[in-house]
Amino acid sequence: MKSVTVTASRSYEVLIGRGLLDAAGERVRAVSKAETAVIVAGDRVWPLYGERVRRSLERAGFRVLNYTLPHGEQHKTLETWGALLNFLCDQHLTRSDLLVALGGGVTGDLTGFAAACYQRGCGYVQVPTTLLAMVDSSVGGKTAVDLPGGKNQAGAFYQPLLVLCDPDTLSTLPEEELRCGCAEVVKYGMLGDEGFFESLRRTPVREQAEAVIERCVTMKRDIVREDEFDTGLRRLLNLGHSFGHAAEKCSGYTILHGQGVAIGMALITRAAAARGICPPETVERLCSLLAVCGLPTECPYGLEEMAEAVLSDKKRSGSTMHLVVPEAVGRCRVEAVPVEEIPLWLRQGGL
Ligand SMILES: NC(=O)c1ccc[n+]([C@@H]2O[C@H](COP(=O)([O-])OP(=O)(O)OC[C@H]3O[C@@H](n4cnc5c(N)ncnc54)[C@H](O)[C@@H]3O)[C@@H](O)[C@H]2O)c1
């Protein structure tokens, strides 16, 4: 088993190991004296893993309740969040009790935000079951729900007590979802580790899941330690996201998030090469790795459409956008770009 310690406003362990689901009880008991633990899981994940986690928590002496969420981003809403809070209140949970988020990023974000707000804050544990949630969303304490006006528009920074990643759960994850997680994994390689980037070409992620998760979590930990509240360095994690969100939006969300991130990384890297910020071989290396992972590298939308979508994105602040720009495989920088220059960057990205 591997362990990574995150030091933020609260310190906690991220444990990564096969079979951790069945050891959840003892691990959670080591960080919580709660009487009651509520397992919050999506309606696809609960039938797969819910009972195992329940039994393990009961063995460790918790009274266990479960709450099932409808799956999908369209349910990451204030309504679903409010219904969970009402359930906790109806069950007379106290702030010394515990929530256990079992599932992907949607479940983790929503449960974390409920934990942040229930009685002004109760403890929660993340048990991620998607690659994306293991390498990214379960670590770092960003919790949120979507509003009609945009994704993640209501939320809080609220760190978990513990994160338990059991890579065995990836065996049931649909291939498409795994590929989306791979886009974030490639992103970490681009951000800070050329050797890791190369290892992804040699060995598929499924065959080295534990090592991949540990590497990504360690990199995220290092970034969060410097910038928990996302005012500087943490912006690096948005590599590929500004243009990626725009591609998702143009597609009416038929392009999945990870596919959008892949397209966005390819676009920004082409633009960086056109500007002489990175060598042309960086584009080739990125695009060929994304292709190996089964991810797209070409944007199917035109310049005008994309520019409009980029500029309506929430990451724009005033007249400037912060773009994460590759300088090489393994090294990126944040660049403040005047919004009127965005169409030029997109054109240089190949549109
Ligand atoms: N908090 C953060 O820092 C952060 C970072 C990145 C993304 N996010 C958020 O994460 C969310 C996306 O997360 P996601 O990609 O995990 O999507 P998701 O939570 O929607 O899960 C994807 C699908 O896989 C199913 N599933 C989950 N685990 C499974 C398993 N082991 N076997 C079979 N099916 C399984 C789910 O039911 C769902 O249908 C977005 O809402 C995004 O905003 C948050």
The ligand as an ORCA input file, in Angstrom:
! r2SCAN-3c Opt
* xyz 0 1
  N     -12.903     18.867     -6.662
  C     -11.973     18.911     -7.599
  O     -10.829     19.340     -7.382
  C     -12.312     18.397     -8.970
  C     -11.303     18.185     -9.910
  C     -11.657     17.640    -11.152
  C     -12.985     17.331    -11.419
  N     -13.937     17.556    -10.480
  C     -15.341     17.203    -10.722
  O     -15.419     15.794    -10.870
  C     -16.602     15.492    -11.608
  C     -16.274     14.397    -12.601
  O     -15.900     13.246    -11.889
  P     -15.864     11.798    -12.573
  O     -15.162     11.896    -13.861
  O     -15.390     10.873    -11.541
  O     -17.386     11.556    -12.957
  P     -18.629     10.900    -12.195
  O     -18.545     11.107    -10.742
  O     -19.842     11.389    -12.888
  O     -18.455      9.341    -12.493
  C     -18.527      8.898    -13.828
  C     -19.511      7.738    -13.982
  O     -18.895      6.546    -13.554
  C     -19.731      5.839    -12.638
  N     -18.800      5.144    -11.752
  C     -18.026      5.685    -10.797
  N     -17.190      4.774    -10.310
  C     -17.451      3.615    -10.955
  C     -16.896      2.314    -10.903
  N     -15.853      2.015    -10.135
  N     -17.419      1.353    -11.700
  C     -18.454      1.659    -12.549
  N     -18.995      2.872    -12.658
  C     -18.495      3.844    -11.870
  C     -20.582      6.907    -12.017
  O     -21.791      6.362    -11.549
  C     -20.797      7.866    -13.179
  O     -21.874      7.415    -13.969
  C     -17.065     16.783    -12.248
  O     -18.225     17.214    -11.586
  C     -15.921     17.753    -11.988
  O     -16.374     19.073    -11.837
  C     -13.619     18.075     -9.267
*
